[in-house]
Each structure stands twice: as C-alpha cells, then as structure tokens.
C-alpha cells in the first residue's frame, strides 16, 4: 500500500505535494472588504467621494437645494464608481 487509496483525490499525509502557492491565492490582486479589488488609483476615488460629500453638505446647509441632495449626490458617485469598476473587470483580457 502506498499510503493513498485508489481513486482518492487527496494525497495521504506526508505524501507528495505540488510546489507553488496554496489555495486560491491571487498574488497580483489584492482583496479587501466584501471582496472588492482596490485599483492603483483608489485614493483618487476616495478623494472624489470625499469632495462630493463635502460639496453636498455645503450646498445643502446653505439652503441652495433640498436636503435630499445629501443622499442623492454621494449615492450617484458610488454608483458611477461601481459601474466603472465593473466595466474594467469585464473588459480586462
């Protein structure tokens, strides 16, 4: 007996193993919360969102528009960023 039953997919303990990365690790791709990828220009997206939130608060507090802009404008920026990241994933070879 070689330490492995016929037809079993896993090697026996102490048996031969393949060299290389273990599991489903992707070395070129960083994963963060909720499995989203952080692109190299992620700081730009954060800056865009922060600037949008600040501008929205200033506009809403100065009574130039309704308070619904506090929710609508940042939400539209989040949707646009998610859409562009989805397009980037789809069109990547």
N, C-alpha and C positions, 0 to 999 in steps of 0.2 A: 504494500500500500504506500502511495506517495504522499499522503497527508491531505489529499484532496479527493473528494468523492467525484465519481464520473458525473458529468452534467452540471456540476455546480459552477456558478459564475464567479464566485469569490475564491481567491487563494486561501489556503489554510494559514493559521497564524504562524509567522516565521517563514512563510513561503516567499517566492519571488514577487517583487513589486516593480512597477514601472517607475523610472526616474521622471522627475518633472513636477509641475505644480499640482497640488492636490485639490480635488473637488472642482467646483465650477468657478474658480477664481479667474477674474479677468484682469491681468496686470495693467493693461493700457487704460482701463476705465475705472474711475473712482465712483463708488456708490455712497450716497448719503441718505438722509431720512426719506422714507417712503420709496426708496429705490430709484430716485431721480438722479440723473447724472449732472454733475456740476461742470459746465463748459469752462474753458480758459477765461472767457470774458464774463464770468459770473459776477464779478464785482461791478461790472457795468450795469448788469440787470438789477443788482441791488441798489445801485445809485439811482437808476431810473425810477424804481419803485419808491424809494425814499423821497426823492424830489417830487414825485407825483403826489404822495401823501401830504407832504408839507404844503405844496401849492394848493391842494384841495382844501386843507384845513384853513389856510389863509383866505381863500375865496369864500368859503362857507361862513367863516366868522365875520367877514366884512359885509355880509348880507348882500353880496352881488349875485348870489344864486341860492337855490334851496339847499336844505341840509341833506337831501338825497344824494347830492354830489359826493358827500363823504363816503358813501358806499359805492356809487356807480363808477367814478373815475378810477380809483385804485383797482376795482374788480375788472374793469376793462383792460388795464395794463397787465394784470395777472393772466387774463385770457389771451391777450396778444403774445405774451412771452411763452406761454404753454403751447400756443399754436405754432410759433416759430421753432421751438424745440422739437415738436412733433414732426414738422416738415424736415428739419435737419436729420432726424433719425430715419425718416422714410427715404430721403434722397441720398443718404450715405451709402456708398458701394459696399 
